[in-house]
Amino acid sequence: MAGEGVRAAVMSAEVKSAGTMPAEAPPADTRSAVATDARLAGDAQRTRLVLDLDRSVEFHAFTLAEPYRVILDLPDVAFALKPESNQLKRGLVSAYRFGVFAPGKARMVLEVTAPVAIDKAFVLDPVDDQPARLVVDLVKTDPDTFARTAAKAAAQRTAPPATPIVPPEIGDARPVVVLDPGHGGIDSGTSGYSAFVEKTLVLETALAVRDLLERSGAYRVVMTRSTDTFVPLGERVRIARAHRADLFLSFHADALARGDGQARGASVYTRSETASDADAAHLAEKENKADLIAGVDLSDESDEVAGILVDLAQRETRNFSALLARSLVGSMKGTVRFHRAPLKSAGFRVLRAHDVPSVLLEVGYMSSKEDLKLLTSPEGRTRIAEKVVEGIDQFFAQKAAGLHAAADPPAGAPR
């Protein structure tokens, strides 16, 4: 059926329809397309991905390195794949993930075992009882060819839209609190081998904190995300700095792999280039991979601005961050169980704003039945939220009293 019902979309995802166009095009289908199945075929030289959809869609395919990945950007697509699809791997594809990447955009990320080229990429329209099919053929290539192709594709791409910044009303002197639910969209975070995912639990916890803060009327609250959408780490920092945040609080949940023993309890982290312990270093390394997981190109990411003024701001911010961490631990103790070393530090990218006091709160271990029960219970999340708000209140009260100098950084943090 050459040319009949086929849409070609090679790298640029420009869709060309075969056949004669009707005099008047039908109205556009505005509903979300649904992906119902995915499968792989082939070997270590050539591998094909087939994605079944309930209607044809346009898409854009490109590659990224370090590690080698193939990215498929789609319009508003809802994924209803079979559970076993998450374990799909064959030939050149070692793993893949999918989800919301930006408003109105879904993404699939294919991890590949070697440099690849996208040989063919097209969509087959539905025919009779057969669904629409997105087909991507990958072939093994050499690193130099891969690099040239990736660079050419990068020059044609546009970044996802930045989160719009809503300035405060004139005369609103309330402190700005930025709440940052970790992960989201295509990046699910951990699950701890449970039926729950981190991105959902930390979002629900952060929303509970937001509601209490807004109800108090004492703060202007900004969310880095309030829905199941991916937000790059750098964008989270930009949101905090653009709003001139007085406090940045990132929510996460940890998990241990099977066979790694038992651990439970919350921890509060500040940023330090020297991790306070091996567990903190491992966690920071894992959390800092969020952009890679979602298929973000980090090659053009700029370094922090250097200079004496920035260094002075960083020192004061570290002191305030340490005060915030201690305030949270102090308020939450007795209600929330803490890890054996509740105050830690490591090189978290999401905490890198040099002028915003920032901490990362691990609300518990999803691999712990006790912690998971607390995190999945509305009553448990409310208890956590109430104590977090108490900690925030204490932080601003002590900051106003000029007590930040007494707050030493956690062990391992630079002074």
NULO-370011 format. One record per residue (C-alpha): x, y, z; chain; residue in one letter. Coordinates in steps of 0.5 Angstrom, whole numbers. Layout:
BEGIN
+-------+-------+-------+-------+-----+
:  east : north :    up : chain : res :
+-------+-------+-------+-------+-----+
:     X :     Y :     Z :     A :   A :
...
+-------+-------+-------+-------+-----+
***
This chain:
BEGIN
+-------+-------+-------+-------+-----+
:  east : north :    up : chain : res :
+-------+-------+-------+-------+-----+
:     0 :     0 :     0 :     A :   M :
:     5 :     5 :    -2 :     A :   A :
:     3 :    12 :    -1 :     A :   G :
:    -4 :    10 :     1 :     A :   E :
:    -5 :    12 :     9 :     A :   G :
:     2 :    13 :    10 :     A :   V :
:     5 :    19 :    14 :     A :   R :
:    12 :    20 :    13 :     A :   A :
:    16 :    24 :    19 :     A :   A :
:    24 :    23 :    19 :     A :   V :
:    27 :    27 :    24 :     A :   M :
:    24 :    33 :    23 :     A :   S :
:    17 :    30 :    24 :     A :   A :
:    14 :    34 :    18 :     A :   E :
:     8 :    30 :    16 :     A :   V :
:     6 :    29 :     9 :     A :   K :
:     0 :    26 :     7 :     A :   S :
:    -1 :    22 :     1 :     A :   A :
:    -7 :    22 :    -4 :     A :   G :
:   -11 :    28 :    -6 :     A :   T :
:   -13 :    33 :    -1 :     A :   M :
:   -21 :    34 :     0 :     A :   P :
:   -24 :    41 :    -2 :     A :   A :
:   -25 :    42 :     5 :     A :   E :
:   -21 :    39 :    11 :     A :   A :
:   -25 :    36 :    17 :     A :   P :
:   -24 :    39 :    23 :     A :   P :
:   -18 :    38 :    27 :     A :   A :
:   -19 :    33 :    33 :     A :   D :
:   -17 :    36 :    39 :     A :   T :
:   -18 :    30 :    44 :     A :   R :
:   -12 :    27 :    46 :     A :   S :
:    -9 :    21 :    42 :     A :   A :
:    -8 :    14 :    46 :     A :   V :
:    -2 :    10 :    46 :     A :   A :
:    -5 :     3 :    47 :     A :   T :
:     1 :    -2 :    46 :     A :   D :
:     9 :    -2 :    45 :     A :   A :
:    13 :    -7 :    42 :     A :   R :
:    20 :    -8 :    40 :     A :   L :
:    23 :   -13 :    34 :     A :   A :
:    30 :   -14 :    31 :     A :   G :
:    37 :   -15 :    34 :     A :   D :
:    44 :   -11 :    36 :     A :   A :
:    45 :    -8 :    29 :     A :   Q :
:    37 :    -6 :    27 :     A :   R :
:    32 :    -5 :    32 :     A :   T :
:    24 :    -3 :    31 :     A :   R :
:    20 :     0 :    36 :     A :   L :
:    12 :     0 :    34 :     A :   V :
:     7 :     4 :    38 :     A :   L :
:     0 :     3 :    37 :     A :   D :
:    -5 :     9 :    37 :     A :   L :
:   -12 :    10 :    37 :     A :   D :
:   -11 :    16 :    31 :     A :   R :
:    -5 :    18 :    27 :     A :   S :
:    -1 :    24 :    31 :     A :   V :
:     5 :    28 :    29 :     A :   E :
:    12 :    27 :    32 :     A :   F :
:    19 :    29 :    33 :     A :   H :
:    25 :    24 :    34 :     A :   A :
:    32 :    26 :    35 :     A :   F :
:    38 :    23 :    39 :     A :   T :
:    42 :    25 :    45 :     A :   L :
:    49 :    23 :    48 :     A :   A :
:    52 :    22 :    55 :     A :   E :
:    48 :    17 :    55 :     A :   P :
:    46 :    15 :    48 :     A :   Y :
:    38 :    16 :    48 :     A :   R :
:    33 :    17 :    43 :     A :   V :
:    27 :    22 :    44 :     A :   I :
:    20 :    22 :    41 :     A :   L :
:    16 :    28 :    42 :     A :   D :
:     9 :    27 :    41 :     A :   L :
:     3 :    32 :    42 :     A :   P :
:    -2 :    31 :    48 :     A :   D :
:    -2 :    23 :    48 :     A :   V :
:    -5 :    19 :    54 :     A :   A :
:    -1 :    13 :    55 :     A :   F :
:    -5 :     7 :    57 :     A :   A :
:     0 :     1 :    55 :     A :   L :
:     0 :    -6 :    59 :     A :   K :
:     4 :    -6 :    65 :     A :   P :
:     9 :   -11 :    62 :     A :   E :
:    11 :    -6 :    57 :     A :   S :
:    15 :    -2 :    62 :     A :   N :
:    20 :    -8 :    62 :     A :   Q :
:    21 :    -8 :    54 :     A :   L :
:    28 :    -8 :    52 :     A :   K :
:    31 :   -12 :    46 :     A :   R :
:    36 :   -11 :    41 :     A :   G :
:    39 :    -4 :    41 :     A :   L :
:    34 :    -1 :    46 :     A :   V :
:    36 :    -3 :    54 :     A :   S :
:    30 :     1 :    57 :     A :   A :
:    25 :     6 :    56 :     A :   Y :
:    20 :    11 :    59 :     A :   R :
:    14 :    15 :    57 :     A :   F :
:    10 :    21 :    60 :     A :   G :
:     8 :    28 :    60 :     A :   V :
:    14 :    33 :    59 :     A :   F :
:    11 :    40 :    58 :     A :   A :
:     4 :    42 :    57 :     A :   P :
:     1 :    39 :    51 :     A :   G :
:     7 :    35 :    50 :     A :   K :
:     8 :    28 :    51 :     A :   A :
:    15 :    24 :    51 :     A :   R :
:    18 :    17 :    50 :     A :   M :
:    25 :    16 :    52 :     A :   V :
:    29 :    10 :    49 :     A :   L :
:    35 :     8 :    52 :     A :   E :
:    40 :     5 :    47 :     A :   V :
:    46 :     1 :    48 :     A :   T :
:    50 :     4 :    43 :     A :   A :
:    51 :    10 :    38 :     A :   P :
:    45 :     9 :    33 :     A :   V :
:    42 :    13 :    27 :     A :   A :
:    34 :    14 :    26 :     A :   I :
:    34 :    10 :    19 :     A :   D :
:    26 :    11 :    19 :     A :   K :
:    21 :    14 :    23 :     A :   A :
:    13 :    15 :    20 :     A :   F :
:     6 :    14 :    22 :     A :   V :
:     1 :     9 :    19 :     A :   L :
:    -6 :    11 :    19 :     A :   D :
:   -11 :     6 :    22 :     A :   P :
:   -14 :     1 :    17 :     A :   V :
:   -20 :    -3 :    18 :     A :   D :
:   -19 :    -6 :    25 :     A :   D :
:   -12 :    -4 :    25 :     A :   Q :
:   -10 :     2 :    30 :     A :   P :
:    -5 :     8 :    28 :     A :   A :
:     2 :     6 :    28 :     A :   R :
:     8 :    10 :    30 :     A :   L :
:    14 :     6 :    27 :     A :   V :
:    22 :     8 :    29 :     A :   V :
:    27 :     4 :    26 :     A :   D :
:    34 :     5 :    29 :     A :   L :
:    41 :     2 :    26 :     A :   V :
:    47 :     2 :    30 :     A :   K :
:    52 :     7 :    28 :     A :   T :
:    59 :    10 :    30 :     A :   D :
:    60 :    15 :    35 :     A :   P :
:    62 :    21 :    30 :     A :   D :
:    56 :    20 :    26 :     A :   T :
:    52 :    20 :    32 :     A :   F :
:    55 :    26 :    34 :     A :   A :
:    54 :    30 :    28 :     A :   R :
:    47 :    28 :    27 :     A :   T :
:    45 :    30 :    34 :     A :   A :
:    49 :    37 :    33 :     A :   A :
:    45 :    38 :    27 :     A :   K :
:    38 :    36 :    30 :     A :   A :
:    40 :    40 :    37 :     A :   A :
:    40 :    46 :    32 :     A :   A :
:    33 :    45 :    30 :     A :   Q :
:    30 :    44 :    36 :     A :   R :
:    26 :    49 :    41 :     A :   T :
:    26 :    49 :    48 :     A :   A :
:    20 :    47 :    52 :     A :   P :
:    16 :    54 :    54 :     A :   P :
:    19 :    57 :    61 :     A :   A :
:    14 :    57 :    66 :     A :   T :
:    11 :    64 :    66 :     A :   P :
:    13 :    68 :    72 :     A :   I :
:     7 :    72 :    76 :     A :   V :
:    10 :    78 :    79 :     A :   P :
:     7 :    80 :    86 :     A :   P :
:     2 :    85 :    87 :     A :   E :
:     5 :    92 :    89 :     A :   I :
:     6 :    93 :    96 :     A :   G :
:     5 :    85 :    98 :     A :   D :
:    11 :    85 :   102 :     A :   A :
:     9 :    77 :   105 :     A :   R :
:    15 :    72 :   104 :     A :   P :
:    15 :    68 :    98 :     A :   V :
:    15 :    61 :    99 :     A :   V :
:    17 :    56 :    93 :     A :   V :
:    15 :    49 :    94 :     A :   L :
:    18 :    44 :    89 :     A :   D :
:    15 :    37 :    88 :     A :   P :
:    20 :    33 :    85 :     A :   G :
:    20 :    29 :    79 :     A :   H :
:    13 :    29 :    75 :     A :   G :
:    11 :    27 :    68 :     A :   G :
:    16 :    23 :    64 :     A :   I :
:    20 :    22 :    71 :     A :   D :
:    16 :    18 :    76 :     A :   S :
:    22 :    18 :    81 :     A :   G :
:    22 :    12 :    85 :     A :   T :
:    17 :     7 :    87 :     A :   S :
:    20 :     3 :    93 :     A :   G :
:    17 :    -4 :    89 :     A :   Y :
:    10 :    -1 :    91 :     A :   S :
:     4 :     1 :    87 :     A :   A :
:     5 :     8 :    88 :     A :   F :
:    10 :    13 :    85 :     A :   V :
:    14 :    18 :    88 :     A :   E :
:    12 :    24 :    83 :     A :   K :
:     5 :    23 :    86 :     A :   T :
:     6 :    23 :    93 :     A :   L :
:    11 :    29 :    94 :     A :   V :
:     6 :    33 :    89 :     A :   L :
:     0 :    31 :    94 :     A :   E :
:     4 :    33 :   100 :     A :   T :
:     7 :    39 :    97 :     A :   A :
:    -1 :    41 :    95 :     A :   L :
:    -3 :    40 :   103 :     A :   A :
:     3 :    45 :   105 :     A :   V :
:     1 :    50 :   100 :     A :   R :
:    -6 :    50 :   102 :     A :   D :
:    -4 :    51 :   109 :     A :   L :
:     0 :    56 :   108 :     A :   L :
:    -5 :    60 :   103 :     A :   E :
:   -10 :    59 :   109 :     A :   R :
:    -6 :    63 :   114 :     A :   S :
:    -5 :    69 :   109 :     A :   G :
:     2 :    70 :   111 :     A :   A :
:     6 :    68 :   105 :     A :   Y :
:     5 :    68 :    98 :     A :   R :
:     6 :    61 :    95 :     A :   V :
:     9 :    59 :    89 :     A :   V :
:     9 :    52 :    86 :     A :   M :
:    14 :    49 :    81 :     A :   T :
:     9 :    45 :    79 :     A :   R :
:     2 :    43 :    81 :     A :   S :
:     0 :    38 :    76 :     A :   T :
:     3 :    31 :    73 :     A :   D :
:     8 :    35 :    69 :     A :   T :
:    16 :    35 :    68 :     A :   F :
:    20 :    41 :    70 :     A :   V :
:    27 :    41 :    69 :     A :   P :
:    32 :    42 :    75 :     A :   L :
:    35 :    49 :    72 :     A :   G :
:    28 :    51 :    71 :     A :   E :
:    26 :    50 :    78 :     A :   R :
:    32 :    54 :    80 :     A :   V :
:    30 :    59 :    75 :     A :   R :
:    23 :    60 :    78 :     A :   I :
:    25 :    61 :    85 :     A :   A :
:    30 :    66 :    83 :     A :   R :
:    25 :    70 :    78 :     A :   A :
:    20 :    70 :    84 :     A :   H :
:    26 :    73 :    89 :     A :   R :
:    24 :    67 :    93 :     A :   A :
:    25 :    68 :   101 :     A :   D :
:    25 :    60 :   102 :     A :   L :
:    25 :    54 :    97 :     A :   F :
:    23 :    47 :    99 :     A :   L :
:    24 :    41 :    95 :     A :   S :
:    20 :    35 :    97 :     A :   F :
:    22 :    28 :    95 :     A :   H :
:    22 :    21 :    98 :     A :   A :
:    27 :    16 :    98 :     A :   D :
:    27 :     8 :    97 :     A :   A :
:    32 :     2 :    98 :     A :   L :
:    33 :    -3 :    93 :     A :   A :
:    31 :   -10 :    94 :     A :   R :
:    36 :   -13 :    99 :     A :   G :
:    39 :    -7 :   101 :     A :   D :
:    37 :    -8 :   108 :     A :   G :
:    31 :    -3 :   112 :     A :   Q :
:    31 :     4 :   113 :     A :   A :
:    25 :     9 :   114 :     A :   R :
:    24 :    16 :   116 :     A :   G :
:    25 :    23 :   114 :     A :   A :
:    31 :    27 :   112 :     A :   S :
:    33 :    34 :   111 :     A :   V :
:    38 :    36 :   106 :     A :   Y :
:    42 :    42 :   104 :     A :   T :
:    47 :    44 :    99 :     A :   R :
:    54 :    42 :    99 :     A :   S :
:    60 :    40 :    94 :     A :   E :
:    62 :    35 :    99 :     A :   T :
:    57 :    30 :   101 :     A :   A :
:    56 :    29 :   109 :     A :   S :
:    56 :    21 :   108 :     A :   D :
:    56 :    16 :   102 :     A :   A :
:    48 :    15 :   103 :     A :   D :
:    47 :    23 :   101 :     A :   A :
:    52 :    23 :    96 :     A :   A :
:    48 :    17 :    92 :     A :   H :
:    42 :    20 :    93 :     A :   L :
:    44 :    27 :    90 :     A :   A :
:    47 :    23 :    84 :     A :   E :
:    40 :    20 :    83 :     A :   K :
:    36 :    26 :    84 :     A :   E :
:    41 :    30 :    79 :     A :   N :
:    39 :    25 :    74 :     A :   K :
:    32 :    27 :    73 :     A :   A :
:    34 :    31 :    67 :     A :   D :
:    37 :    26 :    63 :     A :   L :
:    31 :    21 :    65 :     A :   I :
:    27 :    26 :    62 :     A :   A :
:    31 :    27 :    55 :     A :   G :
:    34 :    34 :    57 :     A :   V :
:    40 :    36 :    53 :     A :   D :
:    45 :    39 :    58 :     A :   L :
:    50 :    41 :    53 :     A :   S :
:    49 :    48 :    53 :     A :   D :
:    47 :    49 :    61 :     A :   E :
:    51 :    55 :    63 :     A :   S :
:    55 :    55 :    70 :     A :   D :
:    54 :    59 :    76 :     A :   E :
:    56 :    66 :    76 :     A :   V :
:    62 :    67 :    79 :     A :   A :
:    65 :    73 :    83 :     A :   G :
:    66 :    76 :    90 :     A :   I :
:    58 :    78 :    91 :     A :   L :
:    56 :    72 :    89 :     A :   V :
:    60 :    68 :    94 :     A :   D :
:    58 :    73 :   100 :     A :   L :
:    51 :    71 :    98 :     A :   A :
:    52 :    64 :    98 :     A :   Q :
:    55 :    64 :   105 :     A :   R :
:    49 :    68 :   108 :     A :   E :
:    44 :    63 :   104 :     A :   T :
:    48 :    57 :   107 :     A :   R :
:    47 :    60 :   114 :     A :   N :
:    40 :    61 :   112 :     A :   F :
:    39 :    54 :   109 :     A :   S :
:    42 :    51 :   115 :     A :   A :
:    37 :    55 :   120 :     A :   L :
:    31 :    52 :   115 :     A :   L :
:    33 :    45 :   116 :     A :   A :
:    34 :    45 :   123 :     A :   R :
:    27 :    49 :   124 :     A :   S :
:    24 :    43 :   120 :     A :   L :
:    27 :    38 :   124 :     A :   V :
:    25 :    41 :   130 :     A :   G :
:    18 :    42 :   128 :     A :   S :
:    17 :    35 :   125 :     A :   M :
:    20 :    31 :   131 :     A :   K :
:    15 :    28 :   135 :     A :   G :
:    10 :    27 :   129 :     A :   T :
:    14 :    25 :   124 :     A :   V :
:    20 :    19 :   125 :     A :   R :
:    27 :    22 :   122 :     A :   F :
:    32 :    18 :   119 :     A :   H :
:    38 :    16 :   124 :     A :   R :
:    42 :    22 :   121 :     A :   A :
:    36 :    27 :   120 :     A :   P :
:    41 :    33 :   117 :     A :   L :
:    45 :    32 :   111 :     A :   K :
:    48 :    35 :   105 :     A :   S :
:    50 :    34 :    98 :     A :   A :
:    51 :    37 :    91 :     A :   G :
:    44 :    37 :    89 :     A :   F :
:    43 :    41 :    83 :     A :   R :
:    36 :    43 :    85 :     A :   V :
:    39 :    47 :    91 :     A :   L :
:    44 :    51 :    87 :     A :   R :
:    41 :    58 :    87 :     A :   A :
:    46 :    62 :    91 :     A :   H :
:    41 :    67 :    94 :     A :   D :
:    35 :    63 :    96 :     A :   V :
:    35 :    59 :   102 :     A :   P :
:    34 :    52 :   100 :     A :   S :
:    33 :    45 :   103 :     A :   V :
:    31 :    38 :   100 :     A :   L :
:    26 :    34 :   105 :     A :   L :
:    26 :    27 :   104 :     A :   E :
:    19 :    25 :   107 :     A :   V :
:    20 :    18 :   108 :     A :   G :
:    22 :    11 :   105 :     A :   Y :
:    17 :     9 :   100 :     A :   M :
:    21 :     2 :   101 :     A :   S :
:    18 :     2 :   108 :     A :   S :
:    11 :     0 :   110 :     A :   K :
:    11 :     4 :   115 :     A :   E :
:    13 :    11 :   112 :     A :   D :
:     9 :     9 :   106 :     A :   L :
:     3 :     8 :   110 :     A :   K :
:     4 :    15 :   112 :     A :   L :
:     5 :    18 :   106 :     A :   L :
:    -1 :    15 :   102 :     A :   T :
:    -6 :    17 :   108 :     A :   S :
:    -9 :    24 :   107 :     A :   P :
:    -9 :    24 :   115 :     A :   E :
:    -1 :    22 :   115 :     A :   G :
:     0 :    28 :   109 :     A :   R :
:    -4 :    33 :   113 :     A :   T :
:     0 :    31 :   119 :     A :   R :
:     7 :    32 :   115 :     A :   I :
:     4 :    39 :   112 :     A :   A :
:     2 :    42 :   119 :     A :   E :
:     9 :    40 :   122 :     A :   K :
:    12 :    43 :   115 :     A :   V :
:     8 :    50 :   116 :     A :   V :
:    11 :    50 :   123 :     A :   E :
:    18 :    49 :   121 :     A :   G :
:    17 :    55 :   116 :     A :   I :
:    14 :    59 :   121 :     A :   D :
:    20 :    58 :   126 :     A :   Q :
:    25 :    59 :   120 :     A :   F :
:    22 :    66 :   119 :     A :   F :
:    21 :    68 :   126 :     A :   A :
:    28 :    66 :   128 :     A :   Q :
:    31 :    70 :   121 :     A :   K :
:    27 :    76 :   123 :     A :   A :
:    30 :    75 :   130 :     A :   A :
:    37 :    75 :   127 :     A :   G :
:    39 :    68 :   130 :     A :   L :
:    41 :    65 :   123 :     A :   H :
:    49 :    66 :   125 :     A :   A :
:    48 :    61 :   130 :     A :   A :
:    46 :    55 :   125 :     A :   A :
:    52 :    52 :   123 :     A :   D :
:    52 :    48 :   117 :     A :   P :
:    50 :    40 :   117 :     A :   P :
:    57 :    36 :   118 :     A :   A :
:    60 :    36 :   111 :     A :   G :
:    58 :    43 :   109 :     A :   A :
:    63 :    48 :   107 :     A :   P :
:    63 :    54 :   112 :     A :   R :
+-------+-------+-------+-------+-----+
***
